[in-house]
Amino acid sequence: MRVGILTVSDRSARGEREDRSGPALEAMLIAQGWQVVRRAVVSDDQERVEATLMAWADSAEMDLILTTGGTGFAARDRTPEATLAVVDRLAPGLAEAMRSASLRVTPHAMLSRAVAGIRGRTLIVNLPGSPRAATENLEVILPALPHAVALLKEAPDSEAGHRWQPPHSHA
């Protein structure tokens, strides 16, 4: 799987704080045998985030784009709005699963405004900005991502996992 990681942080973009979330996510993805083809840090500027997401998704270089940061309540946290502006379809189950799992760790999980959606054949998922929260959230959805990407690519065997088979009757 080909992945892009976009860190959204004013301080990291200005060089005031090291981006630790992007590298933490990259390490997890490489451990899965996936390829990180792009990684960038941008400011919490909605137009900049939108432009980057569009360019990356439309390039067809990536199956999955993970954003980290900009999903909270601060005035400059606009990553979900940028994502919603560029996706064609939503994938709410991914964000719901992350929030649900995170609520077991902290009540602050309900303050996450992260979204997930599809642009063309690329899945875009917002993750929190802290390295720990970003990797914990990615871990929750990781098992579903290969199937999601196979469906987006319309792989011949991607529908196989969808067919319900009734249990064999022993009558």
C-alpha positions in Angstrom: 0.0 0.0 0.0 1.2 3.5 -0.9 0.7 6.1 1.8 1.2 9.8 2.2 1.5 11.4 5.6 0.6 15.1 6.1 1.4 16.7 9.4 -0.7 19.8 10.0 1.0 22.1 12.6 1.9 25.8 12.6 4.7 25.2 15.0 6.3 22.3 13.1 5.8 24.2 9.8 7.7 27.1 11.3 10.5 24.8 12.6 9.7 25.6 16.3 8.8 22.0 17.1 10.0 18.8 15.7 7.3 16.7 13.9 7.2 13.5 15.9 3.8 12.2 14.7 4.7 11.9 11.0 7.8 9.7 11.8 5.8 7.6 14.3 3.1 6.9 11.8 5.7 6.2 9.1 7.4 3.6 11.4 4.1 1.8 11.9 3.3 1.7 8.2 6.8 0.4 7.3 6.4 -2.3 9.9 3.2 -3.3 8.0 5.3 -3.6 4.8 3.6 -0.5 3.3 5.4 2.3 1.4 5.4 5.9 2.5 5.7 7.7 -0.8 5.2 11.3 0.5 5.6 13.1 3.8 5.2 16.8 4.4 4.5 19.3 7.1 2.2 22.2 6.5 0.7 25.0 8.6 -2.8 25.0 10.0 -4.0 26.9 6.9 -7.2 25.3 5.5 -6.5 26.3 1.9 -2.9 24.9 2.1 -4.2 21.6 3.6 -6.9 21.4 0.9 -4.4 22.1 -1.9 -2.0 19.4 -0.6 -4.7 16.8 -0.1 -6.1 17.5 -3.6 -2.7 17.4 -5.3 -1.7 14.2 -3.5 -5.0 12.3 -4.1 -5.3 13.5 -7.7 -1.7 12.4 -8.4 -2.8 8.7 -8.1 0.6 8.1 -6.3 -1.1 7.1 -3.0 -3.8 4.7 -1.9 -4.1 6.3 1.5 -3.4 9.8 2.9 -3.1 10.1 6.7 -3.2 13.6 8.2 -2.0 14.2 11.7 -3.0 17.4 13.6 -5.6 20.1 13.4 -8.5 18.0 14.5 -9.3 19.7 17.9 -11.2 22.7 19.1 -8.6 25.4 18.7 -9.5 28.2 16.2 -6.8 27.1 13.8 -7.7 23.4 13.8 -9.2 23.2 10.4 -8.0 19.8 9.1 -11.5 18.2 9.1 -13.0 21.2 7.2 -10.2 20.9 4.6 -10.8 17.2 4.3 -14.5 17.6 3.9 -14.0 20.3 1.2 -12.0 17.8 -1.0 -13.5 14.4 -0.5 -16.3 13.0 -2.8 -17.7 10.6 -0.2 -17.4 10.2 3.6 -16.1 7.1 5.4 -17.6 7.8 8.8 -17.1 4.3 10.3 -13.3 4.9 10.4 -13.6 8.1 12.5 -16.4 6.5 14.7 -14.1 3.5 15.4 -11.2 5.7 16.3 -13.3 7.8 18.7 -14.9 4.8 20.2 -11.6 3.1 21.0 -10.0 6.3 22.2 -12.9 6.9 24.6 -11.6 3.9 26.5 -8.3 5.7 27.0 -9.5 9.3 27.6 -12.7 11.3 27.8 -11.0 13.9 25.6 -11.6 11.6 22.6 -15.0 13.0 22.3 -13.4 16.3 21.4 -11.9 14.9 18.2 -13.4 16.3 15.1 -11.5 13.9 12.8 -13.1 12.7 9.6 -12.3 10.2 6.9 -13.4 10.2 3.3 -12.6 9.3 -0.3 -11.3 11.4 -3.1 -11.3 9.5 -6.3 -9.6 6.2 -5.4 -7.7 7.6 -2.4 -8.8 7.3 1.2 -8.0 10.3 3.4 -8.1 9.8 7.2 -7.5 12.5 9.9 -5.6 11.4 12.9 -4.8 13.4 16.1 -1.7 15.5 16.4 0.1 13.8 19.3 2.4 10.9 18.3 0.8 8.6 20.9 -2.8 9.4 19.9 -2.0 9.3 16.2 -0.5 5.8 16.4 -3.2 4.5 18.8 -5.9 5.7 16.4 -4.1 4.2 13.3 -3.8 0.9 15.2 -7.6 0.8 15.5 -8.3 1.2 11.8 -5.2 -0.6 10.5 -6.9 -4.0 10.0 -9.6 -2.5 7.8 -7.4 -0.4 5.6 -6.1 -3.1 3.1 -9.7 -4.1 2.3 -10.8 -0.5 2.0 -8.0 0.2 -0.5 -8.8 -3.0 -2.4 -12.4 -1.9 -2.8 -11.3 1.6 -4.0 -9.0 0.0 -6.5 -11.8 -2.3 -7.6 -9.5 -5.3 -7.2 -11.1 -8.5 -8.6 -11.2 -10.3 -5.2 -12.1 -7.3 -3.1 -15.8 -8.2 -3.0 -15.1 -11.7 -1.7 -15.1 -10.7 1.9 -18.6 -9.1 1.6 -20.6 -12.2 0.7 -22.4 -13.7 3.7 -22.4 -17.4 3.6 -25.1 -19.2 5.6 -23.8 -21.8 8.1 -23.9 -25.3 6.7 -26.9 -27.2 7.7 -26.4 -30.6 9.3 -30.0 -31.7 8.9 
